[in-house]
Amino acid sequence: MENGFLRVYGHPSYPGGPGSPERAAVDLREMLSLSNADFIPDTISVRDSGLLVALACLSPRQLTDVYPLGLAVSRGARFVTLDGRIPAAAVRGGESGLLAILPRKPRPC
């Protein structure tokens, strides 16, 4: 998931993103250095019938977005994101306070 974060969030056209994978890596290191942050390895599958409410309701982009939320829910963790468009209701238990939106702080060039 870390390389997916760098690929998506670091893409130059990502809204509000840092503009490059290198600068996204700086943000990732900063987030993972927080005392309450934890890296969760990929241990679930979208094939798990208890994870997603309905695949038919998700676009390919949304599927990529809800996977880390499902991963967090499966571990009883909180998923923190800068993207307010992730459909939390698509994940069983996703709306129960496990999705937190953080404001993007300005970054100097």
Summary of the structure (lengths in Angstrom):
residues: 109
radius of gyration: 14.0
end to end distance: 26.2
largest distance: 44.4
contacts: 249
relative contact order: 0.14
helix: 38%
strand: 7%
